[in-house]
Amino acid sequence: MIHESAYVEKGSKIGEKTNIWHFAHIRKNARIGKNCNIGKSVYIDINVKIGNNCKIQNFASLYQGLSIGNNVFIGPHVCFTNDLYPRAKIWSDEKIAETVVENGASIGANSTIIAGVTIGKNALVGAGSVVTKDISDNALVYGNPAKIRGFVCTCGRKLEKKEEIGDKIVFSCSECNIDIEIKKEFCKELDL
């Protein structure tokens, strides 16, 4: 379903069962997977790649250089940047810094993602955060700049520390009853 007020440029590819809502603008060569929901007034720039089963909430801005995996949630008013040294008079495609959001990640409302970072699998970015560096898999980050505050399960709930084994810390989800191993190097910011 593509709402009549949405503008989808020729050359973009939209997967089956994807909904595009009011006033969204999808630029040429953008690729959106199957079963996605693109909210009101979302902007998806040239060559942006979005996987399957993603939810992009109202007013999000996704600029060139961005690749999003499967099952990703992008909250309302999230903004991805693509130029580390922006100037109105100086622009070329060589300035674009690649940004990656891996499978299962969620980014809360009003967050800003600085160009060139990778947000790991199942990571959770809290609302209003400014992401300035890479985020490891399953990390819970928030703040300005966003810092690791813990780790989350694939269900989204915060994990509890269970034990240390060698160079890893084992975290457990009480809801899913599963364990997730995280390398100690990713836990440096935490007081464990």
C-alpha positions, 0 to 999 in steps of 0.5 A, a space after each residue: 500500500 502506497 498512500 496517494 500523497 506519498 512520493 515514490 521516485 522511479 527506480 526505487 524498489 519496494 518489497 511486497 506487503 510494505 506500507 508507505 504512509 502519508 507524505 513520505 518521500 522515497 528517492 530513486 534507487 532506494 531499496 525497501 524490503 518486504 513487510 515494512 511500515 514506512 510512517 508519515 513524512 519519512 524521508 528515504 534518500 537515494 541508494 538507502 537500503 532497508 531490509 525486511 520487516 522494518 518499522 520506520 516511524 513518522 518524520 524519520 530522515 534516512 540519508 544516502 550512505 545508510 544500510 539497515 538490516 532486517 527487523 529494525 525499528 526506527 523511532 519517530 523523528 530519528 535523523 541519520 546524518 551522512 557528512 562528517 564535515 557539512 558545508 552548504 557550498 561544498 558537496 560531493 558524493 565522496 563526502 558520504 560516510 557509510 552508516 550501518 544498522 544491523 539486524 534487530 536493532 531499535 533506535 528510540 525517538 528523536 535520536 541522532 545518528 552521526 555518520 560512519 557508525 555501525 549499530 550492532 545486532 539487537 542493540 537498543 538506542 534510548 530516545 533522544 540519544 546522540 550516537 557518535 561511535 560504533 555500538 556493539 551487539 545487544 548493547 543498551 545505549 543512551 545519552 549525549 553522547 550515547 554510552 553503554 548502560 547495559 545489554 539487552 536480549 533479543 526481546 528488548 529486556 535488559 540482561 542481568 550479569 550471571 558469570 564471567 568466563 575467560 574474556 567474556 561475561 555471561 548475561 541472562 534474560 529472565 523473560 526468555 530464559 536465555 544466556 548471551 555472552 558479551 566480550 569483556 572489552 565491550 563492558 568497559 564502560 559498565 560498573 559490573 
